[in-house]
Amino acid sequence: MICWKLSGKVNNFLHLIVFSTIAKKCQSYERLSVEDKQKIKSILYIMDKFSVSQEAYHELTQQDPTLPRSYLLKGCQQFLDDEWKVTRTPGECPGAELPFKELLEIELRKQVNIISF
């Protein structure tokens, strides 16, 4: 995987800077160890519980470099969001819903696979 960073316009030309995958900034959430993933999930839980914004956490990471970088938290959040298919509730009522039929089918397939082995 190669990370691309857009450096801006100079004389109406866009310059792309290529960073290697070895660079720490390119490390994605999926490539972290299980222990690091759990630490990031714990931080996301605390942020959600106390309504701490991504911007506030970013500022904290600027003061304390030992905290996981905010892009890793965003990657974790995206990874968790991609696991669910959340849709708006129909009509005028505000809210969200999960597709029960699809979730039931997934769970039944898991159970069938467990029984068949």
Backbone atoms as SQL, in Angstrom:
CREATE TABLE atoms (id INTEGER PRIMARY KEY, chain TEXT, resi INTEGER, resn TEXT, atom TEXT, x REAL, y REAL, z REAL);
INSERT INTO atoms VALUES
  (1, 'A', 1, 'MET', 'N', 0.842, -1.180, 0.000),
  (2, 'A', 1, 'MET', 'CA', 0.000, 0.000, 0.000),
  (3, 'A', 1, 'MET', 'C', 0.881, 1.235, 0.000),
  (4, 'A', 2, 'ILE', 'N', 0.563, 2.194, -0.832),
  (5, 'A', 2, 'ILE', 'CA', 1.311, 3.443, -0.891),
  (6, 'A', 2, 'ILE', 'C', 0.377, 4.568, -0.501),
  (7, 'A', 3, 'CYS', 'N', 0.863, 5.441, 0.378),
  (8, 'A', 3, 'CYS', 'CA', 0.073, 6.599, 0.782),
  (9, 'A', 3, 'CYS', 'C', 0.453, 7.779, -0.099),
  (10, 'A', 4, 'TRP', 'N', -0.540, 8.506, -0.547),
  (11, 'A', 4, 'TRP', 'CA', -0.318, 9.692, -1.357),
  (12, 'A', 4, 'TRP', 'C', -0.752, 10.901, -0.562),
  (13, 'A', 5, 'LYS', 'N', 0.036, 11.952, -0.630),
  (14, 'A', 5, 'LYS', 'CA', -0.321, 13.190, 0.053),
  (15, 'A', 5, 'LYS', 'C', -0.280, 14.317, -0.969),
  (16, 'A', 6, 'LEU', 'N', -1.351, 15.067, -1.023),
  (17, 'A', 6, 'LEU', 'CA', -1.429, 16.190, -1.938),
  (18, 'A', 6, 'LEU', 'C', -0.790, 17.390, -1.259),
  (19, 'A', 7, 'SER', 'N', 0.283, 17.898, -1.840),
  (20, 'A', 7, 'SER', 'CA', 1.007, 18.985, -1.183),
  (21, 'A', 7, 'SER', 'C', 0.478, 20.363, -1.547),
  (22, 'A', 8, 'GLY', 'N', -0.318, 20.463, -2.576),
  (23, 'A', 8, 'GLY', 'CA', -0.892, 21.748, -2.915),
  (24, 'A', 8, 'GLY', 'C', -0.580, 22.150, -4.351),
  (25, 'A', 9, 'LYS', 'N', -0.977, 23.351, -4.733),
  (26, 'A', 9, 'LYS', 'CA', -0.758, 23.846, -6.089),
  (27, 'A', 9, 'LYS', 'C', 0.478, 24.750, -6.105),
  (28, 'A', 10, 'VAL', 'N', 1.334, 24.501, -7.058),
  (29, 'A', 10, 'VAL', 'CA', 2.482, 25.369, -7.299),
  (30, 'A', 10, 'VAL', 'C', 2.527, 25.598, -8.805),
  (31, 'A', 11, 'ASN', 'N', 2.378, 26.854, -9.202),
  (32, 'A', 11, 'ASN', 'CA', 2.336, 27.203, -10.629),
  (33, 'A', 11, 'ASN', 'C', 1.291, 26.374, -11.369),
  (34, 'A', 12, 'ASN', 'N', 0.128, 26.212, -10.767),
  (35, 'A', 12, 'ASN', 'CA', -1.006, 25.492, -11.342),
  (36, 'A', 12, 'ASN', 'C', -0.737, 24.010, -11.586),
  (37, 'A', 13, 'PHE', 'N', 0.286, 23.468, -11.000),
  (38, 'A', 13, 'PHE', 'CA', 0.561, 22.032, -11.100),
  (39, 'A', 13, 'PHE', 'C', 0.385, 21.409, -9.724),
  (40, 'A', 14, 'LEU', 'N', -0.212, 20.238, -9.708),
  (41, 'A', 14, 'LEU', 'CA', -0.366, 19.526, -8.449),
  (42, 'A', 14, 'LEU', 'C', 0.853, 18.636, -8.253),
  (43, 'A', 15, 'HIS', 'N', 1.415, 18.712, -7.082),
  (44, 'A', 15, 'HIS', 'CA', 2.568, 17.877, -6.771),
  (45, 'A', 15, 'HIS', 'C', 2.120, 16.784, -5.811),
  (46, 'A', 16, 'LEU', 'N', 2.449, 15.558, -6.152),
  (47, 'A', 16, 'LEU', 'CA', 2.140, 14.430, -5.294),
  (48, 'A', 16, 'LEU', 'C', 3.429, 13.939, -4.657),
  (49, 'A', 17, 'ILE', 'N', 3.344, 13.708, -3.376),
  (50, 'A', 17, 'ILE', 'CA', 4.488, 13.195, -2.649),
  (51, 'A', 17, 'ILE', 'C', 4.162, 11.766, -2.234),
  (52, 'A', 18, 'VAL', 'N', 5.033, 10.844, -2.541),
  (53, 'A', 18, 'VAL', 'CA', 4.810, 9.443, -2.220),
  (54, 'A', 18, 'VAL', 'C', 5.547, 9.110, -0.933),
  (55, 'A', 19, 'PHE', 'N', 4.817, 8.498, -0.003),
  (56, 'A', 19, 'PHE', 'CA', 5.404, 8.040, 1.241),
  (57, 'A', 19, 'PHE', 'C', 5.382, 6.522, 1.236),
  (58, 'A', 20, 'SER', 'N', 6.396, 5.894, 1.758),
  (59, 'A', 20, 'SER', 'CA', 6.427, 4.434, 1.789),
  (60, 'A', 20, 'SER', 'C', 5.503, 3.913, 2.875),
  (61, 'A', 21, 'THR', 'N', 5.192, 2.639, 2.766),
  (62, 'A', 21, 'THR', 'CA', 4.305, 2.032, 3.756),
  (63, 'A', 21, 'THR', 'C', 4.985, 1.867, 5.099),
  (64, 'A', 22, 'ILE', 'N', 6.303, 2.001, 5.116),
  (65, 'A', 22, 'ILE', 'CA', 7.033, 1.883, 6.375),
  (66, 'A', 22, 'ILE', 'C', 6.740, 3.078, 7.278),
  (67, 'A', 23, 'ALA', 'N', 6.415, 4.196, 6.681),
  (68, 'A', 23, 'ALA', 'CA', 6.147, 5.397, 7.468),
  (69, 'A', 23, 'ALA', 'C', 4.981, 5.147, 8.409),
  (70, 'A', 24, 'LYS', 'N', 5.114, 5.631, 9.616),
  (71, 'A', 24, 'LYS', 'CA', 4.112, 5.359, 10.652),
  (72, 'A', 24, 'LYS', 'C', 2.751, 5.927, 10.288),
  (73, 'A', 25, 'LYS', 'N', 2.716, 7.057, 9.598),
  (74, 'A', 25, 'LYS', 'CA', 1.443, 7.683, 9.260),
  (75, 'A', 25, 'LYS', 'C', 0.611, 6.837, 8.321),
  (76, 'A', 26, 'CYS', 'N', 1.223, 5.947, 7.584),
  (77, 'A', 26, 'CYS', 'CA', 0.495, 5.106, 6.639),
  (78, 'A', 26, 'CYS', 'C', -0.052, 3.853, 7.290),
  (79, 'A', 27, 'GLN', 'N', 0.334, 3.611, 8.526),
  (80, 'A', 27, 'GLN', 'CA', -0.127, 2.383, 9.184),
  (81, 'A', 27, 'GLN', 'C', -1.630, 2.482, 9.411),
  (82, 'A', 28, 'SER', 'N', -2.354, 1.530, 8.879),
  (83, 'A', 28, 'SER', 'CA', -3.800, 1.567, 9.010),
  (84, 'A', 28, 'SER', 'C', -4.251, 0.777, 10.226),
  (85, 'A', 29, 'TYR', 'N', -5.480, 0.984, 10.595),
  (86, 'A', 29, 'TYR', 'CA', -6.048, 0.313, 11.766),
  (87, 'A', 29, 'TYR', 'C', -6.018, -1.197, 11.606),
  (88, 'A', 30, 'GLU', 'N', -6.310, -1.696, 10.416),
  (89, 'A', 30, 'GLU', 'CA', -6.382, -3.130, 10.189),
  (90, 'A', 30, 'GLU', 'C', -5.047, -3.833, 10.405),
  (91, 'A', 31, 'ARG', 'N', -3.947, -3.115, 10.270),
  (92, 'A', 31, 'ARG', 'CA', -2.624, -3.717, 10.392),
  (93, 'A', 31, 'ARG', 'C', -2.098, -3.704, 11.819),
  (94, 'A', 32, 'LEU', 'N', -2.833, -3.143, 12.754),
  (95, 'A', 32, 'LEU', 'CA', -2.389, -3.091, 14.139),
  (96, 'A', 32, 'LEU', 'C', -2.536, -4.446, 14.819),
  (97, 'A', 33, 'SER', 'N', -1.809, -4.610, 15.907),
  (98, 'A', 33, 'SER', 'CA', -1.935, -5.841, 16.684),
  (99, 'A', 33, 'SER', 'C', -3.273, -5.842, 17.418),
  (100, 'A', 34, 'VAL', 'N', -3.677, -7.006, 17.884),
  (101, 'A', 34, 'VAL', 'CA', -4.955, -7.144, 18.604),
  (102, 'A', 34, 'VAL', 'C', -4.933, -6.268, 19.862),
  (103, 'A', 35, 'GLU', 'N', -3.803, -6.223, 20.520),
  (104, 'A', 35, 'GLU', 'CA', -3.669, -5.416, 21.744),
  (105, 'A', 35, 'GLU', 'C', -3.853, -3.927, 21.450),
  (106, 'A', 36, 'ASP', 'N', -3.227, -3.442, 20.368),
  (107, 'A', 36, 'ASP', 'CA', -3.373, -2.037, 19.993),
  (108, 'A', 36, 'ASP', 'C', -4.795, -1.709, 19.553),
  (109, 'A', 37, 'LYS', 'N', -5.424, -2.651, 18.832),
  (110, 'A', 37, 'LYS', 'CA', -6.818, -2.446, 18.421),
  (111, 'A', 37, 'LYS', 'C', -7.727, -2.321, 19.642),
  (112, 'A', 38, 'GLN', 'N', -7.485, -3.153, 20.646),
  (113, 'A', 38, 'GLN', 'CA', -8.308, -3.100, 21.854),
  (114, 'A', 38, 'GLN', 'C', -8.120, -1.768, 22.581),
  (115, 'A', 39, 'LYS', 'N', -6.899, -1.266, 22.605),
  (116, 'A', 39, 'LYS', 'CA', -6.621, 0.027, 23.243),
  (117, 'A', 39, 'LYS', 'C', -7.383, 1.149, 22.528),
  (118, 'A', 40, 'ILE', 'N', -7.374, 1.109, 21.207),
  (119, 'A', 40, 'ILE', 'CA', -8.073, 2.136, 20.428),
  (120, 'A', 40, 'ILE', 'C', -9.580, 2.028, 20.614),
  (121, 'A', 41, 'LYS', 'N', -10.106, 0.809, 20.652),
  (122, 'A', 41, 'LYS', 'CA', -11.544, 0.631, 20.902),
  (123, 'A', 41, 'LYS', 'C', -11.924, 1.158, 22.275),
  (124, 'A', 42, 'SER', 'N', -11.049, 0.962, 23.259),
  (125, 'A', 42, 'SER', 'CA', -11.313, 1.474, 24.609),
  (126, 'A', 42, 'SER', 'C', -11.349, 2.998, 24.619),
  (127, 'A', 43, 'ILE', 'N', -10.426, 3.608, 23.894),
  (128, 'A', 43, 'ILE', 'CA', -10.410, 5.069, 23.800),
  (129, 'A', 43, 'ILE', 'C', -11.676, 5.570, 23.115),
  (130, 'A', 44, 'LEU', 'N', -12.092, 4.906, 22.028),
  (131, 'A', 44, 'LEU', 'CA', -13.334, 5.300, 21.345),
  (132, 'A', 44, 'LEU', 'C', -14.540, 5.180, 22.269),
  (133, 'A', 45, 'TYR', 'N', -14.554, 4.141, 23.099),
  (134, 'A', 45, 'TYR', 'CA', -15.658, 3.962, 24.044),
  (135, 'A', 45, 'TYR', 'C', -15.711, 5.134, 25.030),
  (136, 'A', 46, 'ILE', 'N', -14.560, 5.518, 25.566),
  (137, 'A', 46, 'ILE', 'CA', -14.506, 6.629, 26.517),
  (138, 'A', 46, 'ILE', 'C', -14.906, 7.931, 25.834),
  (139, 'A', 47, 'MET', 'N', -14.420, 8.133, 24.603),
  (140, 'A', 47, 'MET', 'CA', -14.783, 9.350, 23.865),
  (141, 'A', 47, 'MET', 'C', -16.288, 9.415, 23.644),
  (142, 'A', 48, 'ASP', 'N', -16.890, 8.288, 23.290),
  (143, 'A', 48, 'ASP', 'CA', -18.328, 8.248, 23.058),
  (144, 'A', 48, 'ASP', 'C', -19.101, 8.464, 24.357),
  (145, 'A', 49, 'LYS', 'N', -18.644, 7.837, 25.424),
  (146, 'A', 49, 'LYS', 'CA', -19.336, 7.931, 26.713),
  (147, 'A', 49, 'LYS', 'C', -19.357, 9.359, 27.251),
  (148, 'A', 50, 'PHE', 'N', -18.247, 10.083, 27.072),
  (149, 'A', 50, 'PHE', 'CA', -18.144, 11.439, 27.610),
  (150, 'A', 50, 'PHE', 'C', -18.263, 12.520, 26.547),
  (151, 'A', 51, 'SER', 'N', -18.721, 12.142, 25.355),
  (152, 'A', 51, 'SER', 'CA', -18.958, 13.077, 24.248),
  (153, 'A', 51, 'SER', 'C', -17.720, 13.913, 23.914),
  (154, 'A', 52, 'VAL', 'N', -16.591, 13.253, 23.788),
  (155, 'A', 52, 'VAL', 'CA', -15.347, 13.919, 23.396),
  (156, 'A', 52, 'VAL', 'C', -15.257, 13.858, 21.875),
  (157, 'A', 53, 'SER', 'N', -15.073, 14.997, 21.252),
  (158, 'A', 53, 'SER', 'CA', -15.042, 15.050, 19.791),
  (159, 'A', 53, 'SER', 'C', -13.697, 14.573, 19.248),
  (160, 'A', 54, 'GLN', 'N', -13.691, 14.253, 17.960),
  (161, 'A', 54, 'GLN', 'CA', -12.450, 13.869, 17.289),
  (162, 'A', 54, 'GLN', 'C', -11.452, 15.028, 17.317),
  (163, 'A', 55, 'GLU', 'N', -11.962, 16.246, 17.182),
  (164, 'A', 55, 'GLU', 'CA', -11.097, 17.417, 17.184),
  (165, 'A', 55, 'GLU', 'C', -10.433, 17.605, 18.550),
  (166, 'A', 56, 'ALA', 'N', -11.191, 17.379, 19.630),
  (167, 'A', 56, 'ALA', 'CA', -10.629, 17.507, 20.974),
  (168, 'A', 56, 'ALA', 'C', -9.560, 16.439, 21.201),
  (169, 'A', 57, 'TYR', 'N', -9.824, 15.219, 20.750),
  (170, 'A', 57, 'TYR', 'CA', -8.828, 14.162, 20.904),
  (171, 'A', 57, 'TYR', 'C', -7.572, 14.480, 20.101),
  (172, 'A', 58, 'HIS', 'N', -7.752, 15.031, 18.918),
  (173, 'A', 58, 'HIS', 'CA', -6.602, 15.413, 18.102),
  (174, 'A', 58, 'HIS', 'C', -5.719, 16.412, 18.850),
  (175, 'A', 59, 'GLU', 'N', -6.354, 17.372, 19.492),
  (176, 'A', 59, 'GLU', 'CA', -5.584, 18.358, 20.268),
  (177, 'A', 59, 'GLU', 'C', -4.840, 17.687, 21.416),
  (178, 'A', 60, 'LEU', 'N', -5.458, 16.689, 22.047),
  (179, 'A', 60, 'LEU', 'CA', -4.770, 15.954, 23.117),
  (180, 'A', 60, 'LEU', 'C', -3.545, 15.219, 22.579),
  (181, 'A', 61, 'THR', 'N', -3.670, 14.631, 21.385),
  (182, 'A', 61, 'THR', 'CA', -2.528, 13.916, 20.810),
  (183, 'A', 61, 'THR', 'C', -1.384, 14.864, 20.463),
  (184, 'A', 62, 'GLN', 'N', -1.707, 16.122, 20.225),
  (185, 'A', 62, 'GLN', 'CA', -0.649, 17.094, 19.954),
  (186, 'A', 62, 'GLN', 'C', 0.142, 17.424, 21.221),
  (187, 'A', 63, 'GLN', 'N', -0.514, 17.311, 22.373),
  (188, 'A', 63, 'GLN', 'CA', 0.146, 17.585, 23.651),
  (189, 'A', 63, 'GLN', 'C', 0.857, 16.359, 24.212),
  (190, 'A', 64, 'ASP', 'N', 0.320, 15.176, 23.933),
  (191, 'A', 64, 'ASP', 'CA', 0.893, 13.936, 24.466),
  (192, 'A', 64, 'ASP', 'C', 1.150, 12.963, 23.313),
  (193, 'A', 65, 'PRO', 'N', 2.390, 12.862, 22.857),
  (194, 'A', 65, 'PRO', 'CA', 2.687, 12.003, 21.704),
  (195, 'A', 65, 'PRO', 'C', 2.571, 10.506, 21.982),
  (196, 'A', 66, 'THR', 'N', 2.378, 10.104, 23.236),
  (197, 'A', 66, 'THR', 'CA', 2.230, 8.677, 23.532),
  (198, 'A', 66, 'THR', 'C', 0.830, 8.163, 23.229),
  (199, 'A', 67, 'LEU', 'N', -0.147, 9.059, 23.077),
  (200, 'A', 67, 'LEU', 'CA', -1.510, 8.652, 22.728),
  (201, 'A', 67, 'LEU', 'C', -1.552, 8.177, 21.281),
  (202, 'A', 68, 'PRO', 'N', -2.417, 7.197, 20.972),
  (203, 'A', 68, 'PRO', 'CA', -2.568, 6.783, 19.573),
  (204, 'A', 68, 'PRO', 'C', -3.036, 7.963, 18.724),
  (205, 'A', 69, 'ARG', 'N', -2.523, 8.054, 17.529),
  (206, 'A', 69, 'ARG', 'CA', -2.853, 9.167, 16.642),
  (207, 'A', 69, 'ARG', 'C', -4.332, 9.146, 16.270),
  (208, 'A', 70, 'SER', 'N', -4.860, 10.322, 16.005),
  (209, 'A', 70, 'SER', 'CA', -6.293, 10.440, 15.739),
  (210, 'A', 70, 'SER', 'C', -6.711, 9.739, 14.447),
  (211, 'A', 71, 'TYR', 'N', -5.817, 9.625, 13.464),
  (212, 'A', 71, 'TYR', 'CA', -6.199, 8.939, 12.226),
  (213, 'A', 71, 'TYR', 'C', -6.440, 7.449, 12.482),
  (214, 'A', 72, 'LEU', 'N', -5.773, 6.877, 13.499),
  (215, 'A', 72, 'LEU', 'CA', -6.024, 5.478, 13.841),
  (216, 'A', 72, 'LEU', 'C', -7.409, 5.317, 14.458),
  (217, 'A', 73, 'LEU', 'N', -7.824, 6.303, 15.268),
  (218, 'A', 73, 'LEU', 'CA', -9.168, 6.256, 15.839),
  (219, 'A', 73, 'LEU', 'C', -10.221, 6.394, 14.750),
  (220, 'A', 74, 'LYS', 'N', -9.959, 7.270, 13.785),
  (221, 'A', 74, 'LYS', 'CA', -10.902, 7.420, 12.671),
  (222, 'A', 74, 'LYS', 'C', -10.978, 6.136, 11.856),
  (223, 'A', 75, 'GLY', 'N', -9.834, 5.473, 11.671),
  (224, 'A', 75, 'GLY', 'CA', -9.822, 4.198, 10.953),
  (225, 'A', 75, 'GLY', 'C', -10.603, 3.129, 11.689),
  (226, 'A', 76, 'CYS', 'N', -10.468, 3.100, 13.012),
  (227, 'A', 76, 'CYS', 'CA', -11.215, 2.146, 13.830),
  (228, 'A', 76, 'CYS', 'C', -12.707, 2.435, 13.747),
  (229, 'A', 77, 'GLN', 'N', -13.066, 3.710, 13.845),
  (230, 'A', 77, 'GLN', 'CA', -14.477, 4.097, 13.770),
  (231, 'A', 77, 'GLN', 'C', -15.064, 3.684, 12.426),
  (232, 'A', 78, 'GLN', 'N', -14.314, 3.898, 11.352),
  (233, 'A', 78, 'GLN', 'CA', -14.786, 3.510, 10.025),
  (234, 'A', 78, 'GLN', 'C', -14.921, 1.997, 9.920),
  (235, 'A', 79, 'PHE', 'N', -13.958, 1.265, 10.485),
  (236, 'A', 79, 'PHE', 'CA', -14.005, -0.196, 10.479),
  (237, 'A', 79, 'PHE', 'C', -15.247, -0.693, 11.219),
  (238, 'A', 80, 'LEU', 'N', -15.548, -0.108, 12.367),
  (239, 'A', 80, 'LEU', 'CA', -16.725, -0.507, 13.134),
  (240, 'A', 80, 'LEU', 'C', -18.013, -0.114, 12.419),
  (241, 'A', 81, 'ASP', 'N', -18.027, 1.058, 11.798),
  (242, 'A', 81, 'ASP', 'CA', -19.213, 1.503, 11.066),
  (243, 'A', 81, 'ASP', 'C', -19.503, 0.613, 9.858),
  (244, 'A', 82, 'ASP', 'N', -18.445, 0.120, 9.225),
  (245, 'A', 82, 'ASP', 'CA', -18.627, -0.714, 8.034),
  (246, 'A', 82, 'ASP', 'C', -19.214, -2.082, 8.368),
  (247, 'A', 83, 'GLU', 'N', -19.151, -2.494, 9.630),
  (248, 'A', 83, 'GLU', 'CA', -19.702, -3.786, 10.023),
  (249, 'A', 83, 'GLU', 'C', -21.229, -3.785, 10.070),
  (250, 'A', 84, 'TRP', 'N', -21.825, -2.618, 10.137),
  (251, 'A', 84, 'TRP', 'CA', -23.278, -2.514, 10.279),
  (252, 'A', 84, 'TRP', 'C', -23.865, -1.749, 9.114),
  (253, 'A', 85, 'LYS', 'N', -25.056, -2.141, 8.734),
  (254, 'A', 85, 'LYS', 'CA', -25.782, -1.432, 7.681),
  (255, 'A', 85, 'LYS', 'C', -26.912, -0.659, 8.367),
  (256, 'A', 86, 'VAL', 'N', -26.603, 0.561, 8.782),
  (257, 'A', 86, 'VAL', 'CA', -27.567, 1.395, 9.485),
  (258, 'A', 86, 'VAL', 'C', -28.238, 2.308, 8.463),
  (259, 'A', 87, 'THR', 'N', -29.569, 2.330, 8.496),
  (260, 'A', 87, 'THR', 'CA', -30.324, 3.184, 7.579),
  (261, 'A', 87, 'THR', 'C', -31.275, 4.073, 8.378),
  (262, 'A', 88, 'ARG', 'N', -31.707, 5.132, 7.730),
  (263, 'A', 88, 'ARG', 'CA', -32.693, 6.024, 8.367),
  (264, 'A', 88, 'ARG', 'C', -34.033, 5.311, 8.483),
  (265, 'A', 89, 'THR', 'N', -34.767, 5.655, 9.524),
  (266, 'A', 89, 'THR', 'CA', -36.112, 5.106, 9.655),
  (267, 'A', 89, 'THR', 'C', -37.006, 5.763, 8.608),
  (268, 'A', 90, 'PRO', 'N', -37.931, 5.003, 8.034),
  (269, 'A', 90, 'PRO', 'CA', -38.801, 5.583, 7.014),
  (270, 'A', 90, 'PRO', 'C', -39.775, 6.594, 7.623),
  (271, 'A', 91, 'GLY', 'N', -40.183, 7.533, 6.803),
  (272, 'A', 91, 'GLY', 'CA', -41.159, 8.523, 7.250),
  (273, 'A', 91, 'GLY', 'C', -40.511, 9.734, 7.883),
  (274, 'A', 92, 'GLU', 'N', -41.319, 10.450, 8.670),
  (275, 'A', 92, 'GLU', 'CA', -40.880, 11.700, 9.265),
  (276, 'A', 92, 'GLU', 'C', -40.187, 11.530, 10.613),
  (277, 'A', 93, 'CYS', 'N', -40.274, 10.355, 11.194),
  (278, 'A', 93, 'CYS', 'CA', -39.686, 10.134, 12.518),
  (279, 'A', 93, 'CYS', 'C', -38.166, 10.074, 12.430),
  (280, 'A', 94, 'PRO', 'N', -37.479, 10.815, 13.303),
  (281, 'A', 94, 'PRO', 'CA', -36.018, 10.734, 13.303),
  (282, 'A', 94, 'PRO', 'C', -35.563, 9.406, 13.905),
  (283, 'A', 95, 'GLY', 'N', -34.443, 8.905, 13.425),
  (284, 'A', 95, 'GLY', 'CA', -33.905, 7.678, 13.992),
  (285, 'A', 95, 'GLY', 'C', -33.171, 6.853, 12.960),
  (286, 'A', 96, 'ALA', 'N', -32.721, 5.700, 13.411),
  (287, 'A', 96, 'ALA', 'CA', -31.985, 4.780, 12.549),
  (288, 'A', 96, 'ALA', 'C', -32.445, 3.365, 12.849),
  (289, 'A', 97, 'GLU', 'N', -32.216, 2.482, 11.888),
  (290, 'A', 97, 'GLU', 'CA', -32.630, 1.097, 12.080),
  (291, 'A', 97, 'GLU', 'C', -31.606, 0.154, 11.466),
  (292, 'A', 98, 'LEU', 'N', -31.577, -1.060, 11.982),
  (293, 'A', 98, 'LEU', 'CA', -30.751, -2.123, 11.432),
  (294, 'A', 98, 'LEU', 'C', -31.669, -3.089, 10.696),
  (295, 'A', 99, 'PRO', 'N', -31.228, -3.644, 9.574),
  (296, 'A', 99, 'PRO', 'CA', -32.077, -4.570, 8.812),
  (297, 'A', 99, 'PRO', 'C', -32.173, -5.926, 9.530),
  (298, 'A', 100, 'PHE', 'N', -33.265, -6.150, 10.233),
  (299, 'A', 100, 'PHE', 'CA', -33.429, -7.352, 11.053),
  (300, 'A', 100, 'PHE', 'C', -33.314, -8.630, 10.231),
  (301, 'A', 101, 'LYS', 'N', -33.956, -8.659, 9.079),
  (302, 'A', 101, 'LYS', 'CA', -33.975, -9.866, 8.259),
  (303, 'A', 101, 'LYS', 'C', -32.554, -10.266, 7.846),
  (304, 'A', 102, 'GLU', 'N', -31.750, -9.286, 7.398),
  (305, 'A', 102, 'GLU', 'CA', -30.375, -9.574, 6.989),
  (306, 'A', 102, 'GLU', 'C', -29.529, -10.034, 8.173),
  (307, 'A', 103, 'LEU', 'N', -29.688, -9.383, 9.325),
  (308, 'A', 103, 'LEU', 'CA', -28.922, -9.773, 10.514),
  (309, 'A', 103, 'LEU', 'C', -29.287, -11.180, 10.969),
  (310, 'A', 104, 'LEU', 'N', -30.569, -11.520, 10.886),
  (311, 'A', 104, 'LEU', 'CA', -31.016, -12.861, 11.257),
  (312, 'A', 104, 'LEU', 'C', -30.424, -13.913, 10.310),
  (313, 'A', 105, 'GLU', 'N', -30.421, -13.616, 9.011),
  (314, 'A', 105, 'GLU', 'CA', -29.839, -14.543, 8.039),
  (315, 'A', 105, 'GLU', 'C', -28.356, -14.768, 8.312),
  (316, 'A', 106, 'ILE', 'N', -27.629, -13.719, 8.625),
  (317, 'A', 106, 'ILE', 'CA', -26.197, -13.830, 8.916),
  (318, 'A', 106, 'ILE', 'C', -25.966, -14.711, 10.141),
  (319, 'A', 107, 'GLU', 'N', -26.740, -14.477, 11.189),
  (320, 'A', 107, 'GLU', 'CA', -26.572, -15.268, 12.411),
  (321, 'A', 107, 'GLU', 'C', -26.944, -16.731, 12.191),
  (322, 'A', 108, 'LEU', 'N', -27.995, -16.975, 11.414),
  (323, 'A', 108, 'LEU', 'CA', -28.384, -18.361, 11.113),
  (324, 'A', 108, 'LEU', 'C', -27.303, -19.070, 10.300),
  (325, 'A', 109, 'ARG', 'N', -26.701, -18.372, 9.337),
  (326, 'A', 109, 'ARG', 'CA', -25.607, -18.974, 8.564),
  (327, 'A', 109, 'ARG', 'C', -24.427, -19.320, 9.471),
  (328, 'A', 110, 'LYS', 'N', -24.119, -18.435, 10.417),
  (329, 'A', 110, 'LYS', 'CA', -23.026, -18.709, 11.358),
  (330, 'A', 110, 'LYS', 'C', -23.325, -19.964, 12.167),
  (331, 'A', 111, 'GLN', 'N', -24.562, -20.084, 12.653),
  (332, 'A', 111, 'GLN', 'CA', -24.930, -21.244, 13.449),
  (333, 'A', 111, 'GLN', 'C', -24.887, -22.530, 12.626),
  (334, 'A', 112, 'VAL', 'N', -25.342, -22.469, 11.371),
  (335, 'A', 112, 'VAL', 'CA', -25.305, -23.642, 10.499),
  (336, 'A', 112, 'VAL', 'C', -23.859, -24.075, 10.257),
  (337, 'A', 113, 'ASN', 'N', -22.971, -23.088, 10.031),
  (338, 'A', 113, 'ASN', 'CA', -21.556, -23.406, 9.822),
  (339, 'A', 113, 'ASN', 'C', -20.932, -24.032, 11.056),
  (340, 'A', 114, 'ILE', 'N', -21.311, -23.575, 12.221),
  (341, 'A', 114, 'ILE', 'CA', -20.786, -24.140, 13.482),
  (342, 'A', 114, 'ILE', 'C', -21.269, -25.574, 13.643),
  (343, 'A', 115, 'ILE', 'N', -22.539, -25.821, 13.360),
  (344, 'A', 115, 'ILE', 'CA', -23.109, -27.164, 13.520),
  (345, 'A', 115, 'ILE', 'C', -22.539, -28.126, 12.489),
  (346, 'A', 116, 'SER', 'N', -22.329, -27.650, 11.265),
  (347, 'A', 116, 'SER', 'CA', -21.856, -28.544, 10.210),
  (348, 'A', 116, 'SER', 'C', -20.409, -28.978, 10.394),
  (349, 'A', 117, 'PHE', 'N', -19.629, -28.278, 11.205),
  (350, 'A', 117, 'PHE', 'CA', -18.234, -28.685, 11.439),
  (351, 'A', 117, 'PHE', 'C', -18.211, -29.598, 12.576);
